[in-house]
């Protein structure tokens, strides 16, 4: 099994996984070090797409039965 997990490596070389990994036995790992700095987690500015589209008044209305049936494979 091959699984990719994102991690950060600090200036001392310590690896910090960005998600918890639970294993039932010891495993080997292959680490690829990218030539880029970690992404800064910033919030997108409010109103970024203002004026580009209109949200219809019935946006939250229930979907018609025929469309719901398509989602449910009927």
C-alpha positions as CSV (number, residue, x, y, z in Angstrom):
1,X,0.0,0.0,0.0
2,X,1.2,3.5,-0.9
3,X,-0.1,6.5,0.9
4,X,1.0,10.2,0.7
5,X,1.0,12.3,3.8
6,X,2.0,16.0,3.8
7,X,4.6,17.0,6.4
8,X,6.7,20.0,7.3
9,X,10.4,19.8,8.1
10,X,11.7,22.5,10.5
11,X,15.1,24.1,10.4
12,X,16.5,21.4,12.7
13,X,15.4,18.7,10.3
14,X,12.5,17.4,12.5
15,X,9.6,16.1,10.5
16,X,6.1,17.2,11.5
17,X,3.2,15.3,9.9
18,X,0.2,17.4,9.1
19,X,-2.3,14.6,9.8
20,X,-2.3,11.7,12.3
21,X,-1.1,8.4,11.0
22,X,-2.2,5.2,12.7
23,X,-0.4,2.0,11.7
24,X,-0.8,-1.6,13.0
25,X,2.9,-2.4,12.6
26,X,6.2,-0.7,11.7
27,X,6.5,0.5,8.1
28,X,9.1,2.0,5.9
29,X,8.7,5.6,4.6
30,X,10.1,7.4,1.6
31,X,10.4,11.2,2.1
32,X,10.5,13.6,-0.9
33,X,11.8,17.1,0.0
34,X,10.3,19.8,-2.2
35,X,12.2,23.0,-3.1
36,X,9.5,25.2,-1.9
37,X,8.5,26.9,1.4
38,X,5.3,25.8,3.2
39,X,2.1,27.4,2.1
40,X,0.9,30.2,4.3
41,X,-2.7,29.5,5.4
42,X,-4.5,32.8,4.8
43,X,-8.2,33.4,4.4
44,X,-9.5,34.5,1.1
45,X,-10.7,38.1,1.0
46,X,-14.5,38.6,1.5
47,X,-16.3,39.5,-1.8
48,X,-13.5,38.2,-4.1
49,X,-16.0,37.4,-6.8
50,X,-18.5,40.2,-6.2
51,X,-20.5,41.0,-9.3
52,X,-19.4,37.9,-11.2
53,X,-22.5,35.9,-10.6
54,X,-25.9,36.1,-9.0
55,X,-27.2,33.6,-6.4
56,X,-30.8,32.9,-7.2
57,X,-33.5,33.5,-4.6
58,X,-34.4,29.8,-4.5
59,X,-30.8,28.7,-3.9
60,X,-31.8,26.8,-0.7
61,X,-35.0,25.4,-2.1
62,X,-35.4,21.6,-2.2
63,X,-34.4,19.9,-5.5
64,X,-37.1,18.5,-7.7
65,X,-37.8,14.7,-7.2
66,X,-36.4,13.9,-10.7
67,X,-33.0,15.4,-9.9
68,X,-32.9,13.8,-6.4
69,X,-33.6,10.4,-8.1
70,X,-30.5,10.9,-10.4
71,X,-28.3,11.4,-7.3
72,X,-29.8,8.3,-5.7
73,X,-29.3,6.2,-8.9
74,X,-33.0,5.7,-9.5
